[in-house]
Amino acid sequence: MFVQLKTILVTEGHAEKMVERFAAEGIIEQQPGFVDLSVLKKKQRKGNEEVLIMIRWESEEAWKAWETSDIHLAGHRANRGKPAPSFILESRQDVFHVLGQKFYAEPTPR
């Protein structure tokens, strides 16, 4: 498994806009090797909000195929030259190989 993490810092009160942008139905769900996408908001009381978008892929090859696909690149080209929304303060992307996992196991009846 391979995980892509996007960390986005937005001004207070704008985290929901990231949910709308990333959790809405799109084309990524149809990409071979796509597993799931989660949008997380860091728990905090006030101030700027940190949003994490976690996209899980079956493999690094599946992620690379998405990153270089015509449809993905076309989306980026369509936004080229447009300023980022003013509420986005910073963003970064990291990718990880999953080296271990645990899953919930139903307790065995006694």
PEZISUL-V867809 format. One record per helix or strand. SS is the DSSP state (H for helix, E for strand). FROM is the first residue (numbers start at 1). LEN is the number of residues. If there is no record, write none. Layout:
# PEZISUL-V867809
SS|FROM|LEN, SS|FROM|LEN
This chain:
# PEZISUL-V867809
E|2|9, H|15|9, H|28|3, E|34|8, E|49|9, H|60|8, H|70|10, E|88|10
